[in-house]
Amino acid sequence: MTLDEQIRAALDKVCDPCSIAANAPVSIIDMGLVRDWSVDDEGNVVVRMCVTSPSCDMGGHMARGAETQLAQIPGVRSAQVELDASVFWTPDEMTQKGKQILMERRQASLERSPVKPQQWRDHVQAQEPADLS
């Protein structure tokens, strides 16, 4: 396995905490949070990533998790993750695998729950007076 493949595999082990809380763990790779990485001749790895929202306070936790995983790769001398606040993340950044995981989790939740999204709209529409014009 090449060093780039090992880096990708290591980053793939780090999951977005909100996806874990939703019982649908999605890696920072599949969430599209990892923008790029570089490795110098001495084995120093620098990863640039973003978070899903400017108000996300879990970026530091994800960065530390990524650095811990990267440090375990043979030949990596140091690992540094930089959070890039200039990137505006959207769900379009996600991989197909990440989108599939979240879609399956959402579908499973909908099947278990008697409540449907925005069901209140049906109630409001049923109570609106008929158009008499």
C-alpha positions, 0 to 999 in steps of 0.5 A: 500500500502506498503512503497516500493509500495509508493516509486515506485509510487512516483518515477513513477511521476517523468519524464525524462525531455528529454522524456517530451521535445519529447512529450513522458513523461517517468518516471525515473522508466520506463526509468530504471534510478532508480537503487535501494533504501533503507529505514532505521528504522527511515524512511530515504529513499536513492535512487540511480539512474543514467542518460542516458548519462554522458553529461546529465545535468538534473540529479539534476532536476530529483533528486530534483523532486524525493526527493520532491515526496518521502517527501510527503509519510507518514512516510518518514522522509527524502529523498535523491537521489544519482546520480551514475555516474559509471552506464552506462545506455542503452535502455535495462534498460527501462521497457516494458512500457517505450519502448512502450511509446517511440515506439508509439511516434516515430511511430506517428511522422513518420506517420505525417512527409513526411520525413523518417529516412535516406531518403538521402540514397535512393537519394545517391543510385539512383545516384550511377553509375551502376556496369558494371563488 
